[in-house]
């Protein structure tokens, strides 16, 4: 892969995040595809999507009906329960040059993609501080946030990372490249376990967690259990990481809603299994009590 070779971007998942990223790529002049099949593809073609009031100019591509077209970059933006299906669905669009970015929550989506397509193709990635919501065929975002991307744990290559950074620049998407991406991945997991689950169970927006009160106390208790189970996994989380989250939280719109809170309001399944479920499993492995996350698993499952 050489400089400037990312020209086609396939986005798998046309929810709030996927549509937001697709709009950035399309507006930058990149050939942008929304990957969908069957009834979902027909619905996207017939109704389309708007992002912040503007039509999303992205082609709907059904991989099963596509021949001799491969994507330079595949961005996977589905829910974790849809990951296996997304990995299989996109196969016809994967060529020798294809690089993957996953903006899924949790700690294991990159490994699942690497198992299917090879570790060198998959960059570590987490999405931070975005605020996007989808209502029917309308997507609204207040801020796109930033992407932390990098290589590590046997994943990705420096060449693919550089090409991806360049295309994100072209699309006007902010990125950072942390020196210690595994620590950054765990930091995002810490944040998700705290704010996503606390907001979902209390049904409150970001503003309820920006000051002292029951919601913030619950968020911090959930995060303390992540810090405890991370240590025997070789990850040192602590006060500096909590302070970093507070800085991000302070910049969130008080009425903004986490993705898990949106799922609860819409009656959709939540991602509690990859948050509380993972913490509880690690707690059992290492003999560490995790009562707050166990409660989340009971309530939100």
Secondary structure in CASP SS format (residue, H / E / C, confidence):
PFRMAT SS
TARGET T0000
AUTHOR 0000-0000-0000
METHOD secondary structure of the structure
MODEL  1
X C 1.00
X C 1.00
X C 1.00
X C 1.00
X C 1.00
X C 1.00
X C 1.00
X E 1.00
X E 1.00
X E 1.00
X E 1.00
X E 1.00
X C 1.00
X C 1.00
X C 1.00
X H 1.00
X H 1.00
X H 1.00
X H 1.00
X H 1.00
X H 1.00
X H 1.00
X H 1.00
X H 1.00
X H 1.00
X H 1.00
X H 1.00
X C 1.00
X C 1.00
X C 1.00
X E 1.00
X E 1.00
X E 1.00
X E 1.00
X E 1.00
X C 1.00
X C 1.00
X H 1.00
X H 1.00
X H 1.00
X H 1.00
X H 1.00
X H 1.00
X H 1.00
X H 1.00
X H 1.00
X H 1.00
X C 1.00
X C 1.00
X E 1.00
X E 1.00
X C 1.00
X C 1.00
X E 1.00
X E 1.00
X C 1.00
X C 1.00
X C 1.00
X E 1.00
X E 1.00
X E 1.00
X C 1.00
X H 1.00
X H 1.00
X H 1.00
X C 1.00
X C 1.00
X C 1.00
X C 1.00
X C 1.00
X E 1.00
X E 1.00
X E 1.00
X E 1.00
X E 1.00
X E 1.00
X C 1.00
X C 1.00
X C 1.00
X H 1.00
X H 1.00
X H 1.00
X H 1.00
X H 1.00
X H 1.00
X H 1.00
X H 1.00
X H 1.00
X H 1.00
X H 1.00
X H 1.00
X H 1.00
X H 1.00
X E 1.00
X E 1.00
X E 1.00
X E 1.00
X E 1.00
X E 1.00
X E 1.00
X E 1.00
X E 1.00
X C 1.00
X C 1.00
X C 1.00
X C 1.00
X C 1.00
X C 1.00
X H 1.00
X H 1.00
X H 1.00
X H 1.00
X H 1.00
X H 1.00
X H 1.00
X H 1.00
X H 1.00
X C 1.00
X H 1.00
X H 1.00
X H 1.00
X E 1.00
X C 1.00
X E 1.00
X E 1.00
X E 1.00
X E 1.00
X E 1.00
X C 1.00
X C 1.00
X E 1.00
X E 1.00
X E 1.00
X E 1.00
X E 1.00
X C 1.00
X C 1.00
X E 1.00
X E 1.00
X E 1.00
X E 1.00
X E 1.00
X E 1.00
X C 1.00
X C 1.00
X E 1.00
X E 1.00
X E 1.00
X E 1.00
X E 1.00
X C 1.00
X E 1.00
X C 1.00
X C 1.00
X E 1.00
X C 1.00
X C 1.00
X H 1.00
X H 1.00
X H 1.00
X H 1.00
X H 1.00
X H 1.00
X H 1.00
X H 1.00
X H 1.00
X H 1.00
X H 1.00
X H 1.00
X H 1.00
X C 1.00
X C 1.00
X C 1.00
X E 1.00
X E 1.00
X E 1.00
X C 1.00
X C 1.00
X C 1.00
X C 1.00
X H 1.00
X H 1.00
X H 1.00
X H 1.00
X H 1.00
X H 1.00
X H 1.00
X H 1.00
X H 1.00
X H 1.00
X H 1.00
X H 1.00
X H 1.00
X H 1.00
X H 1.00
X H 1.00
X H 1.00
X H 1.00
X H 1.00
X H 1.00
X H 1.00
X H 1.00
X C 1.00
X C 1.00
X C 1.00
X H 1.00
X H 1.00
X H 1.00
X H 1.00
X C 1.00
X C 1.00
X C 1.00
X C 1.00
X H 1.00
X H 1.00
X H 1.00
X H 1.00
X H 1.00
X H 1.00
X H 1.00
X H 1.00
X H 1.00
X H 1.00
X H 1.00
X H 1.00
X H 1.00
X H 1.00
X H 1.00
X H 1.00
X H 1.00
X H 1.00
X C 1.00
X C 1.00
X C 1.00
X C 1.00
X C 1.00
X C 1.00
X C 1.00
X H 1.00
X H 1.00
X H 1.00
X H 1.00
X H 1.00
X H 1.00
X H 1.00
X H 1.00
X H 1.00
X H 1.00
X H 1.00
X H 1.00
X C 1.00
X C 1.00
X C 1.00
X C 1.00
X C 1.00
X C 1.00
X C 1.00
X C 1.00
X H 1.00
X H 1.00
X H 1.00
X H 1.00
X H 1.00
X H 1.00
X H 1.00
X H 1.00
X C 1.00
X C 1.00
X C 1.00
X C 1.00
X C 1.00
X C 1.00
X C 1.00
X C 1.00
X C 1.00
X H 1.00
X H 1.00
X H 1.00
X H 1.00
X H 1.00
X H 1.00
X H 1.00
X H 1.00
X H 1.00
X H 1.00
X H 1.00
X C 1.00
X C 1.00
X C 1.00
X C 1.00
X H 1.00
X H 1.00
X H 1.00
X H 1.00
X H 1.00
X H 1.00
X H 1.00
X H 1.00
X H 1.00
X H 1.00
X C 1.00
END
